[in-house]
């Protein structure tokens, strides 16, 4: 007998079909047409009225959800490394080499609890001082606010008073560290608001520029393929599109837009030359610049060369970028004559260009370009072309909202995430060095969403004491961070500060799993109950549901029993907490369903549909009101009005009534920069970082520390970019969902092995005797990776493209630094930060060489 | 009676492979007999080829979809009338019981749309999710998930169906795949990748992009001509050209000498920078 359940994923809501206790198929959520509310309507510049289909368009990877659930990579039993003895020899040097033995849950939980007790002094209040414990998660291997990392994980480690590892904003580095110094929005981690920009573009925009932006691949992050149809409308309406990207990306391909391929790391030179042309032609919006910006004279002095003697002419930029000067000039002129929506990534910001050396500068230039053309004027926006649909904004907590975090929520009595007194912090990009060295320093609080000044907070490790236990949860950094052999080396380090106990808790065997001493099998959200909203992370991206055609909240229903002995993360942490004598403290007597009900009841949506009704129906679609009023991003700013968008973390407006009402304050006309205006010369940088030549007050083109102008270029003459992937989400779905190996543009089957793809220009391929489909070795002084070559004009000469986020780490030997045939090109990238005071990662500043493998 | 079919709008397809993967989800390990036996992981009832054409910065990427064409007069059925039959709704079915062990059926399709499942010892192909239609559904798994509305499914015999209306509206731009096979394929394709000729017009005196130049493409064999204008970058292109034909490209801009170039569409031709001289 077939039963159908509903659930939610990173790429959208689904219906799950089960027969005899097994999932047989998974479809986009099946909602009868009559159950959909009236879809929104937009009348566009072509006079036509556009409406979304009454259906949900999930990400392509979601079609493999069943395949991933039943993957051979699932971890089914708790395991212990054979030569790790908590009472004797721990053999850290053998991590990644020795095998495992199956143990029971009781044994696993007892060992872990004993280890925690051994290294954590008991405090007066009966809790543990767990500063010697550190832990870190990946993101988005599952979806659901009860089970997400900030919930059971955050609550458990907060309760243990552990040492947090701060995440870097790995997808939008340049935006977070750069943009707030120009226009504020630190409360959105540097990303611009996107409200109602779909209507604005369809009605008023003449040209859309995608700068390092590939929404057809990166999906507005969690919005599945909901916005694809908008871009079809844009194309078929005849709105011109321009793509600036060293890779002829998939959105470019389907929209058939004009392609500009600057050398990686030279985007800023191109932008500066466009500004130059506007100054020379006097084709910028003087009125807006005068009213709503400061610092234009300083900026102009740099652009025109008054400051450094180098006018930033199209000819100058042509030399840097490899583009033709006349095409740069023509682009500048066309741009000035039209109303342009410019996207630097799916959320306005993001994009591979912002993950490169000095990438704070390109983020600031994208704002500068639009500021010169009157940002907020109808049709003129910073828009990633995949957010900004009409929406009812009644508040419901996303996973990153305090209210849906088990350690912070109003639903929790003990707010453990807020009471941890441990002061020391580690940083995701540097803990592989800091832990073995027994010392580390860094600046910034990782996600700096509280203030601009937060970017300059100084952290030192250790304060309370050194780390002894490392708990890794969900995913692997081999495929996502930089110079990632560092992450393997940490595990095998056997010196004085060696990790004594490493735990890995995950649903699947991932790249880092085999380095653990204990492996704990977690189940997926198809095997437990939860609830979650489509695409909404909450927190620093308020109302991400505007990336969807439909706002849908789903009661995630357990479809099958957890595979093997796997358990929900909540149950795993509860089990260990019980062994520590903290079971009731951890759960407060609640099971996962209790938490789910409380979260639902915290939201106003519970007044529209009761919990009982929601449980029964399984989903709620939030209708867009018939009299919906559009409040486009930045329009209020352009028109010198109080901010009227639903940007409820904006401290210059006041959120009330459970986040549902926003009231102006006396500062509501201002942006979040120091002056309240767009700053061509940054006041906050002048004050906080006055002598910084690498993130100067006026944004500049600074030659990459690893690019075509650097010394290393002679030895390694290929610039590799590794943008966010198309057929995986972070590292998820790749490897675990083997069906994806059959997608010929994702991995290439050679001799029965699915190799990661690297794209190389025909000229570079010929020079290296490489043909399409050949196995090739990508290498530099940091590492070596085998990929399958795709010889293509989609990258210009000198540029190599291979997606980051490969899940398969498959080194030829167990030695750190060995050639990887899984495809983790991040092994090759430089761990150097964006710049001296900007601790972000820059994987797209990477020089390599390629040779045929096996010769 | 119904006749089901697809429209593949190649120009709208972004190569997300959602349809391909949904098809795998529907069929891998799932038996839908009597219309289709379970497939295994390596069996794909649908194939999508990425087609890249053009060169340098004038490149295009399209996706061609290959599935059983549900022919009116199927070549496979002609050869294997006992194992293959056509339903009243036009769907061609390989009987999983009768076709067992008959690998030769794979070669009976001129479209190469039949694949061999070595584990089940069965020739298999797309059934347009006949089991779902039989259960009262109106979509196939592949058409259900297309985010760009590039893949339409429906009853081609029903003049009121969405697909029929679409076919009627775009008749001139629609093609069948290999009509020369003479088997009466059901599906329609819009914008099958074909060679294009492009170039970039530059004013030699100023070294600036020549916007708004008139470009005429004439087929040297049949004399048919098309015109276009260069865009703000001086770029022009002519898409959808027949293969291996000789063409003349003529460029005319006010104040400049007209200029003519020759191109043969063995593949797409990027004429590159074309410098025009002051008159």
Interface residues (C-beta under 8 A of the other chain):
Chain A: X24 X25 X26 X27 X28 X53 X55 X57 X58 X60 X61 X63 X64 X66 X67 X216 X224 X225 X226 X228 X229 X232 X240 X248 X250 X251 X253 X254 X256 X258 X259 X260 X261 X325 X326 X327 X329 X330 X331 X333 X334 X727 X738 X739 X740 X742 X743 X744 X745 X746 X792 X793 X794 X796
Chain B: X11 X12 X13 X14 X15 X16 X17 X18 X20 X21 X22 X24 X25 X26 X28 X29 X30 X41 X42 X44 X48 X49 X50 X52 X54 X55 X56 X57 X59 X60 X61 X62 X141 X144 X145 X147 X148 X149 X202 X207 X208 X209 X211 X231 X232 X233 X234 X235
